């Protein structure tokens, strides 16, 4: 058994975000990473999602009672049946849970009640954030969530937005509120970011 560690002594990062997936977007997710060796309590934390069209929040999810796994990961998704290793879901059957840009997801100390829909972004009690898009222009109103000089990240950078996610590479790298280490690869919810692009062989097989 792993002893729980308080969030006060842990660096918890937004490690991977898939905001656009094939079909009805049922496979969208956010992955947190707190590292090893101990599982980390997520009591007192909240995930907040911001819409770039208004630069205000549209969803807030309390993480009280949740923990990272023994491997350091925590996955929030819309439909557990479609996303491996999901720890907390909205659903079942939820589709189009995470808007695909220009938008942002942020991790705060606090409660969902602190972020009713329509709340503007703030850096107060902010632990980490990712501002992202799918071929959209930069959103200055959301970029305040990042450290100075950090860029909004395009999930469609490699023209594969449905089949790739934004991932820290290498896993857990870059530091809080920094995006320089994000890249786009095949989604790996609840697992180490492999940060490699599959090679398609001449026979159409992936090698």
PEPEPE-V343866 format. One record per residue. N is the residue number from 1. SS is DSSP state (A for helix, B for strand, O for the rest). PHI is phi in whole degrees, -180 to 180 (NA if undefined). PSI is psi in radians with two decimals (NA if undefined). Layout:
BEGIN
((N/SS/PHI/PSI) (N/SS/PHI/PSI))
END
This chain:
BEGIN
((1/O/NA/2.58) (2/O/-105/2.31) (3/O/-74/2.50) (4/O/-76/2.46) (5/B/-113/2.44) (6/O/-67/2.58) (7/A/-65/-0.36) (8/A/-64/-0.44) (9/A/-110/0.25) (10/O/-123/2.58) (11/O/-100/1.89) (12/O/-106/2.16) (13/B/-114/2.60) (14/B/-78/1.94) (15/B/-100/-0.47) (16/B/-159/2.41) (17/B/-136/2.21) (18/B/-116/1.80) (19/O/-100/-0.08) (20/O/-147/2.02) (21/O/-130/2.91) (22/O/-61/2.70) (23/O/67/-2.14) (24/O/-87/0.20) (25/O/59/0.63) (26/O/-76/-0.27) (27/O/-101/0.33) (28/O/-72/2.56) (29/B/-159/2.86) (30/B/-125/2.29) (31/B/-114/2.23) (32/B/-100/2.68) (33/B/-140/2.26) (34/O/-121/0.02) (35/O/79/-3.02) (36/O/-117/2.88) (37/O/-97/-0.35) (38/O/-93/2.63) (39/O/-67/2.58) (40/B/-117/2.26) (41/B/-69/2.41) (42/O/-105/0.28) (43/O/-57/2.40) (44/O/83/0.16) (45/B/-114/2.73) (46/B/-144/2.36) (47/B/-89/2.29) (48/B/-126/2.31) (49/B/-111/2.30) (50/B/-116/2.41) (51/B/-95/2.16) (52/O/-69/-0.35) (53/O/-70/-0.47) (54/O/-122/-0.16) (55/O/54/0.75) (56/B/-139/2.90) (57/B/-75/2.57) (58/B/-125/-0.14) (59/B/-160/2.39) (60/B/-137/2.32) (61/B/-127/2.01) (62/B/-67/2.45) (63/O/-110/0.21) (64/O/-57/2.37) (65/O/85/-0.09) (66/O/-97/2.78) (67/B/-142/2.74) (68/O/-72/2.73) (69/O/-75/3.06) (70/O/-62/-0.36) (71/O/-92/0.03) (72/O/96/-0.04) (73/B/-105/2.70) (74/B/-142/2.29) (75/B/-122/2.21) (76/B/-110/2.28) (77/B/-148/3.01) (78/O/-90/-0.40) (79/O/-153/1.84) (80/O/-61/-0.50) (81/O/-65/-0.40) (82/O/-103/-0.25) (83/O/-120/1.99) (84/O/-61/2.60) (85/O/63/0.46) (86/O/-69/2.33) (87/O/-101/-0.55) (88/B/-143/2.27) (89/B/-128/2.70) (90/O/-105/2.17) (91/O/153/-2.58) (92/O/-75/2.88) (93/O/83/0.15) (94/O/-68/2.34) (95/O/-125/2.80) (96/O/53/0.71) (97/O/-69/-0.75) (98/O/-110/2.11) (99/O/-69/2.62) (100/O/-107/0.30) (101/O/119/2.78) (102/O/-70/2.17) (103/B/-145/-3.07) (104/B/-152/2.69) (105/B/-127/2.43) (106/B/-138/2.60) (107/B/-112/2.14) (108/B/-123/2.74) (109/B/-82/2.19) (110/O/151/-2.80) (111/O/-131/2.79) (112/A/-58/-0.55) (113/A/-63/-0.36) (114/A/-77/-0.22) (115/O/-131/1.10) (116/O/-62/2.69) (117/O/-52/2.34) (118/O/99/0.13) (119/O/-80/2.29) (120/B/-74/2.75) (121/O/-66/2.57) (122/O/-144/2.68) (123/O/-97/0.01) (124/O/-68/2.18) (125/O/63/0.33) (126/B/-80/2.27) (127/B/-100/-0.70) (128/B/-163/2.82) (129/B/-158/2.70) (130/B/-133/2.19) (131/B/-105/2.23) (132/B/-144/2.98) (133/B/-157/3.08) (134/O/-129/1.44) (135/O/66/0.60) (136/O/-106/2.76) (137/O/-69/2.86) (138/O/-65/2.52) (139/O/-111/1.73) (140/A/-61/-0.55) (141/A/-68/-0.47) (142/A/-94/-0.45) (143/A/-65/-0.24) (144/O/-64/-0.31) (145/O/-72/-0.31) (146/O/-101/2.83) (147/O/-66/2.72) (148/O/-57/2.34) (149/O/87/-0.09) (150/O/-85/2.52) (151/O/-100/2.66) (152/O/-68/2.43) (153/B/-107/2.32) (154/B/-97/1.97) (155/O/-66/-0.35) (156/O/-100/0.41) (157/O/-56/-0.60) (158/O/-107/0.32) (159/O/59/0.63) (160/O/-139/0.75) (161/O/-59/-0.57) (162/O/-72/-0.43) (163/O/-115/0.05) (164/O/-131/2.80) (165/B/-126/2.89) (166/B/-84/2.16) (167/B/-134/2.49) (168/B/-72/2.25) (169/O/-133/2.12) (170/O/-70/2.99) (171/O/-49/2.23) (172/O/76/0.15) (173/O/-86/2.79) (174/O/108/-0.52) (175/O/90/2.82) (176/O/-65/2.43) (177/O/63/0.36) (178/O/-113/2.49) (179/O/-120/0.01) (180/O/-60/-0.43) (181/O/-94/0.09) (182/B/-79/2.46) (183/B/-146/3.05) (184/B/-115/2.15) (185/B/-148/3.05) (186/O/-56/2.31) (187/O/-57/2.50) (188/O/-135/1.04) (189/O/-60/2.26) (190/O/73/0.24) (191/O/-139/2.90) (192/O/-59/2.41) (193/O/-70/2.03) (194/O/-78/-0.49) (195/O/55/0.74) (196/O/-134/2.58) (197/O/-97/2.19) (198/O/-58/2.47) (199/O/-97/2.19) (200/B/-91/2.06) (201/O/-77/2.99) (202/O/-63/-0.44) (203/O/-88/0.12) (204/O/86/-0.07) (205/O/-82/2.62) (206/B/-90/2.20) (207/O/-124/NA))
END
